[in-house]
Structure formats: C-alpha cells, structure tokens
Amino acid sequence: MDNQTPINDNGKAAYVSMKGVGHKYDPRPETPMVVQDINLDIHRHEFVAVVGPSGCGKSTLLRMVAGLLIPSHGQVSVFNLPVTEPRDDVGIVFQKANLLPWLTVRKNVLFPLKHKYGRYSASDEKRANELLEMAGLTQFADKMPDELSGGMQQRVGIVRALLLNPDILLMDEPFSALDALTREQIGFDLLDIWKEHPKTVLFITHSISEAVLLSDRILVMSKRPGTVLDLIEVDLPRPRSSKTINSPRFAELTDKIRGYIYEPNVPA
Ligand SMILES: Nc1ncnc2c1ncn2[C@@H]1O[C@H](COP(=O)(O)OP(=O)(O)OP(=O)(O)O)[C@@H](O)[C@H]1O
C-alpha cells in the first residue's frame, strides 16, 4: 500500500470517500439542502447499501460517486483523487435494464464498447460470453431482449455494467421492478458474481431485508435533507443464503433499520 492511501478508523483503506458532502440542486440561499454533511469511507471491494426515505438523496449520492454530479459542499474522492468529472471506471445498473430492442443480448452487453471505441475485439466477446455464462444467460445470448423475462433483462444489465471490468459498481434500485422471488434469487446471483469478480459496490434499495442480505455495511439516511443516521455493520457470515434470512441476527438488523426509517427521530 502506498502512502497516498487514506486509512479510515478501522485501519482499512478508504477507496471511495465522502467528506462533508452536501448538495442542493437550486443554488439560491433560501432553498434547502438535498443531502447534508455526509461522511463515508467505503473500502475497496466492500458492498455498501444505502437505505432511506424517498427523496432523501440516495441517487444524488450515487451520481456524485459516478462524477455525474459535483457536490456543492464537501468532496467525493476515489482512491484519494477528487471526483471532478464523469468516471470511466464505474459500472452503473438502474432499475430498468434499458436494453436496445434491436440488438441481441450479446450485442447489448458489448454495446458500451462499440459506442465508446467504435469496435470490440474477440477477447471482449470472449469476456462477454464468460460473464453471460456466469449469469446463466448463455442460451439467451443470441435472443432479442423482448424474449427475456424482466429478471433476465436485469441480469443482462448487470453483465453489461461488468464488461469493462469497472472497479466500482453503482446500483440504483436495480431489482425494484422484479417480483419478490426473482428479486431474492437475483440478489444471490449478484453475490456469486461479486465473489468471482470483486467490486466496490454502492447499492441503493428501498428494501431493508435486501440491504441486510447483500451488504457488508448499510448507510441509513434521514429524510430530506438526507444525513447519515447510522452506518450499520452487517456481521452476518458469508456466503449468505436463504438460511441467513431466518437467522435471529438478520431479524435484529432489519428491526434496527426499521426503527430508523419509521421513527427517524428516535435513536434505534
Ligand atoms: N436534477 C435535479 N434537479 C433538481 N432536483 C432534483 C434533481 N434530482 C433530484 N432532485 C431532487 O433531490 C431530492 C433527492 O432526490 P434523489 O433522487 O437523490 O432521492 P432518492 O432518495 O434517490 O429518492 P427515491 O428513493 O424516491 O428514488 C428530491 O427531492 C428530488 O426531487
């Protein structure tokens, strides 16, 4: 580790760092902040979920890490360098996969490369095939998006985000359009992929149980202006499975977060 690497209180390297981050979209002094005073260090290859009431600024934080938005207060940095422009090294997965309907699944996965460089190589195609296989999509690689279920389309979106092998994976309510069973399964699939291809993940969700099931830590935000209510360590063993959901500790953690969300002024 070089001496440029910031260390947080636990002695681990901070990969993504937010220091005193605040933002308002409307710069007029009388308008309220959207997020305020956010301090967070995310370690390399850590899985951090963000939960909080609608409108508290979760997506705003994610856009800041991607460099799509520069905070009006404080600083976001990645590996000790301030984020000042859109980053190339992030993969983003949204609620909808937004696949191009006229391209096959494989070509959709390769599309960002084609768009960026005008071409892709045989080794890119090999990597696309490997990722599709890991996501259980090999037999759908030559199908058109409308031949796939919503869960499969979302898997394609994840594979597409991973193709460029980004170090940071930003996921904004990626499974919220899926039915409960598919959602749980794709969560486990995501954990398998994350294990094989470690990434630093920032995962926004409205589902408290999903946050607990998937993540290493959970940032709980207050209602607008979004501030940090708590940063909860999820000390559940990995690999996580359906058994995890039935464990007493899982219930304790979800209850604790529910306490914050439903009684935000009362310490949990
Ligand atoms: N581009 C923008 N211009 C102006 N206001 C915005 C913009 N984007 C978001 N906002 C406002 O900022 C606040 C936070 O929005 P954001 O989408 O970050 O919250 P969120 O916690 O992700 O919400 P949700 O859970 O409903 O998706 C909201 O009040 C929203 O209306």
The ligand as an SDF file (V2000), in Angstrom:
LIG
                    3D

 31 33  0  0  0  0  0  0  0  0999 V2000
  -31.7120   17.0660  -11.3420 N   0  0  0  0  0  0  0  0  0  0  0  0
  -32.4080   17.5050  -10.2930 C   0  0  0  0  0  0  0  0  0  0  0  0
  -32.8000   18.7960  -10.2150 N   0  0  0  0  0  0  0  0  0  0  0  0
  -33.4900   19.2590   -9.1470 C   0  0  0  0  0  0  0  0  0  0  0  0
  -33.8560   18.4980   -8.0920 N   0  0  0  0  0  0  0  0  0  0  0  0
  -33.5080   17.2020   -8.1360 C   0  0  0  0  0  0  0  0  0  0  0  0
  -32.7730   16.6400   -9.2260 C   0  0  0  0  0  0  0  0  0  0  0  0
  -32.5720   15.3170   -8.9700 N   0  0  0  0  0  0  0  0  0  0  0  0
  -33.1520   15.0630   -7.7740 C   0  0  0  0  0  0  0  0  0  0  0  0
  -33.7110   16.2020   -7.2780 N   0  0  0  0  0  0  0  0  0  0  0  0
  -34.4160   16.3070   -6.0020 C   0  0  0  0  0  0  0  0  0  0  0  0
  -33.4950   15.9760   -4.9820 O   0  0  0  0  0  0  0  0  0  0  0  0
  -34.1360   15.2020   -3.9690 C   0  0  0  0  0  0  0  0  0  0  0  0
  -33.3910   13.8930   -3.7940 C   0  0  0  0  0  0  0  0  0  0  0  0
  -33.5440   13.1220   -4.9750 O   0  0  0  0  0  0  0  0  0  0  0  0
  -32.8850   11.6830   -5.1180 P   0  0  0  0  0  0  0  0  0  0  0  0
  -33.3900   11.1060   -6.4040 O   0  0  0  0  0  0  0  0  0  0  0  0
  -31.4320   11.7710   -4.9170 O   0  0  0  0  0  0  0  0  0  0  0  0
  -33.5350   10.9430   -3.8680 O   0  0  0  0  0  0  0  0  0  0  0  0
  -33.7340    9.3740   -3.5900 P   0  0  0  0  0  0  0  0  0  0  0  0
  -33.5080    9.1860   -2.1290 O   0  0  0  0  0  0  0  0  0  0  0  0
  -32.8970    8.5770   -4.5200 O   0  0  0  0  0  0  0  0  0  0  0  0
  -35.2630    9.2130   -3.9250 O   0  0  0  0  0  0  0  0  0  0  0  0
  -36.1170    7.8880   -4.2810 P   0  0  0  0  0  0  0  0  0  0  0  0
  -35.9030    6.9220   -3.1560 O   0  0  0  0  0  0  0  0  0  0  0  0
  -37.5060    8.3790   -4.3510 O   0  0  0  0  0  0  0  0  0  0  0  0
  -35.5880    7.3850   -5.6000 O   0  0  0  0  0  0  0  0  0  0  0  0
  -35.5860   15.0350   -4.3990 C   0  0  0  0  0  0  0  0  0  0  0  0
  -36.3720   15.9780   -3.7450 O   0  0  0  0  0  0  0  0  0  0  0  0
  -35.5430   15.3060   -5.8870 C   0  0  0  0  0  0  0  0  0  0  0  0
  -36.7500   15.8660   -6.3310 O   0  0  0  0  0  0  0  0  0  0  0  0
  1  2  1  0
  2  3  1  0
  2  7  2  0
  3  4  2  0
  4  5  1  0
  5  6  2  0
  6  7  1  0
  6 10  1  0
  7  8  1  0
  8  9  2  0
  9 10  1  0
 10 11  1  0
 11 12  1  0
 11 30  1  0
 12 13  1  0
 13 14  1  0
 13 28  1  0
 14 15  1  0
 15 16  1  0
 16 17  2  0
 16 18  1  0
 16 19  1  0
 19 20  1  0
 20 21  2  0
 20 22  1  0
 20 23  1  0
 23 24  1  0
 24 25  2  0
 24 26  1  0
 24 27  1  0
 28 29  1  0
 28 30  1  0
 30 31  1  0
M  END
$$$$
